[in-house]
Amino acid sequence: MSQKSVLVVDDDETFRVRLVRAFEARGFEGRGAADAREALRLAQHESPEFAVLDLKMPGSFGLDVARALLAIDSTTRILILTGYGSIATAVESVRLGAVDYLTKPADLDQILAALEGTAAAPTRESEEHSVPSLARVEWEHIQRVLHDCGGNISQASRLLGIHRRSLQRKLDKSVRR
């Protein structure tokens, strides 16, 4: 029986290497790519069963990589992993064909459960404790509007009804957290 293969695409070399090694320790054939070009080259050579994609990388967007990987092989199970989670990008990820969307930090057990479709359904108790803070809801709304505006801060600030510099400060503050 052949090993299942996984492709990890993340610009953070340390994270990527550690995640590939963790998959290999669990019996997977692991491969890593630092960017979209390398990921697509690897996938065209041998399409992986699983792919873990970082949402934001220099020069590429994880959702674009997901589209390209699914064009190569529509059976690849894709997980979007990000440090900048928002409802808008989570919905967009699943709409494009990703099996799940997790925010960092996520451990290998969570990643495997999501990829294999064995993640436990949330219980009523966990749902009650997962009510997002007002700051989180604001951040997600800002990200959705910014995404809808194609990253145009001036247009997003007009739609949100706040000054452009105020929006830039909110974005800068959340990045520094």
C-alpha positions as CSV (number, residue, x, y, z in Angstrom):
1,M,0.0,0.0,0.0
2,S,1.5,3.4,-1.0
3,Q,1.8,6.3,1.4
4,K,-0.6,9.2,1.2
5,S,1.1,12.3,0.1
6,V,0.8,15.8,1.5
7,L,2.0,19.1,0.1
8,V,2.6,21.9,2.7
9,V,2.7,25.4,1.1
10,D,3.9,28.1,3.5
11,D,6.4,30.9,3.2
12,D,7.5,30.4,6.9
13,E,10.4,27.9,6.3
14,T,10.6,26.7,10.0
15,F,6.9,26.0,10.2
16,R,6.8,24.3,6.8
17,V,9.7,22.0,7.5
18,R,8.4,21.1,11.0
19,L,4.9,20.3,9.6
20,V,6.3,18.2,6.7
21,R,8.4,16.2,9.3
22,A,5.4,15.8,11.5
23,F,3.4,14.4,8.6
24,E,6.3,12.1,7.7
25,A,6.4,10.8,11.3
26,R,2.8,9.8,10.8
27,G,3.5,7.8,7.7
28,F,2.8,10.4,5.0
29,E,5.0,11.2,2.1
30,G,5.6,14.9,2.8
31,R,6.7,17.7,0.4
32,G,7.0,21.4,1.1
33,A,6.9,24.5,-1.1
34,A,7.7,28.0,-0.2
35,D,5.5,29.7,-2.8
36,A,2.8,29.1,-5.4
37,R,5.2,28.4,-8.3
38,E,7.0,25.7,-6.4
39,A,3.8,24.2,-5.2
40,L,2.3,24.0,-8.7
41,R,5.5,22.5,-10.1
42,L,5.4,19.8,-7.4
43,A,1.7,19.1,-7.9
44,Q,2.1,18.8,-11.7
45,H,4.9,16.3,-11.2
46,E,2.9,14.2,-8.7
47,S,-0.5,15.4,-7.4
48,P,-0.8,15.1,-3.7
49,E,-3.8,13.6,-1.9
50,F,-3.7,16.4,0.7
51,A,-2.5,20.0,0.6
52,V,-2.1,22.4,3.5
53,L,-1.9,26.0,2.2
54,D,-1.0,29.2,4.0
55,L,-3.6,31.9,3.1
56,K,-1.2,34.8,2.8
57,M,2.3,34.4,1.3
58,P,4.4,37.0,-0.5
59,G,3.5,37.1,-4.1
60,S,0.5,34.7,-3.9
61,F,-2.7,34.1,-2.1
62,G,-3.6,30.6,-0.8
63,L,-7.0,30.6,-2.4
64,D,-5.4,31.1,-5.8
65,V,-3.1,28.2,-5.1
66,A,-6.1,26.1,-4.1
67,R,-7.8,26.9,-7.4
68,A,-4.7,25.9,-9.3
69,L,-4.2,22.7,-7.4
70,L,-7.8,21.7,-7.9
71,A,-7.5,22.4,-11.6
72,I,-4.6,19.9,-11.6
73,D,-6.4,17.3,-9.6
74,S,-10.0,17.8,-8.3
75,T,-9.6,15.0,-5.7
76,T,-6.9,16.8,-3.7
77,R,-8.2,17.6,-0.2
78,I,-7.2,21.1,0.6
79,L,-6.9,22.8,4.0
80,I,-6.4,26.5,4.3
81,L,-4.3,27.4,7.4
82,T,-3.8,31.0,8.4
83,G,-2.8,33.4,11.1
84,Y,-5.2,36.0,9.7
85,G,-8.6,34.3,10.0
86,S,-11.8,35.9,9.0
87,I,-15.3,34.7,8.3
88,A,-15.1,36.0,4.7
89,T,-12.0,34.1,3.8
90,A,-13.2,30.9,5.6
91,V,-16.4,31.0,3.5
92,E,-14.5,31.7,0.3
93,S,-12.1,28.9,1.0
94,V,-14.9,26.3,1.5
95,R,-16.7,27.7,-1.5
96,L,-13.6,27.2,-3.7
97,G,-13.4,23.6,-2.6
98,A,-11.2,23.5,0.5
99,V,-12.3,20.8,3.0
100,D,-11.7,23.1,6.0
101,Y,-10.1,26.3,7.2
102,L,-8.1,26.5,10.4
103,T,-6.4,29.4,12.1
104,K,-2.8,29.1,13.4
105,P,-1.7,27.8,15.8
106,A,-3.1,24.4,14.8
107,D,-1.5,21.1,15.8
108,L,-1.1,18.1,13.5
109,D,-4.0,16.3,15.1
110,Q,-6.4,19.2,14.3
111,I,-4.9,19.4,10.7
112,L,-5.3,15.7,10.1
113,A,-8.8,15.6,11.5
114,A,-9.8,18.5,9.2
115,L,-8.2,16.9,6.1
116,E,-9.7,13.5,6.8
117,G,-13.1,14.9,7.7
118,T,-13.0,13.5,11.2
119,A,-13.1,16.8,13.1
120,A,-15.5,16.6,16.0
121,A,-18.7,18.6,15.6
122,P,-18.9,21.5,18.1
123,T,-20.9,20.8,21.1
124,R,-23.5,23.2,22.5
125,E,-21.1,23.9,25.4
126,S,-18.2,24.8,23.1
127,E,-20.5,26.9,20.9
128,E,-21.5,29.0,23.9
129,H,-17.8,29.6,24.8
130,S,-16.9,30.5,21.2
131,V,-18.9,33.7,20.9
132,P,-16.5,36.1,19.3
133,S,-15.5,39.3,20.9
134,L,-16.7,42.6,19.5
135,A,-13.1,43.4,18.4
136,R,-13.0,40.0,16.5
137,V,-16.3,40.7,14.8
138,E,-15.1,44.2,13.8
139,W,-11.8,42.8,12.5
140,E,-13.7,40.1,10.4
141,H,-16.1,42.7,9.0
142,I,-13.2,45.0,8.1
143,Q,-11.4,42.1,6.4
144,R,-14.6,41.1,4.4
145,V,-15.1,44.6,3.2
146,L,-11.4,45.1,2.4
147,H,-11.5,41.7,0.5
148,D,-14.6,42.8,-1.4
149,C,-12.8,46.0,-2.4
150,G,-9.8,44.1,-3.7
151,G,-7.6,45.5,-0.9
152,N,-8.4,49.1,-1.8
153,I,-8.2,50.9,1.6
154,S,-9.8,54.1,0.4
155,Q,-12.8,52.4,-1.1
156,A,-13.2,50.2,2.0
157,S,-13.0,53.2,4.3
158,R,-15.8,54.9,2.4
159,L,-18.0,51.7,2.6
160,L,-17.3,51.3,6.3
161,G,-18.0,55.0,6.9
162,I,-14.6,55.7,8.6
163,H,-11.7,57.8,7.7
164,R,-9.0,56.1,5.7
165,R,-6.3,56.8,8.2
166,S,-8.5,55.3,11.0
167,L,-8.9,52.2,9.0
168,Q,-5.1,52.0,8.3
169,R,-4.5,52.4,12.1
170,K,-6.9,49.5,12.9
171,L,-5.2,47.3,10.3
172,D,-1.7,48.2,11.6
173,K,-2.7,47.6,15.2
174,S,-4.2,44.2,14.4
175,V,-1.1,43.1,12.5
176,R,1.1,44.0,15.5
177,R,-0.9,41.8,17.9
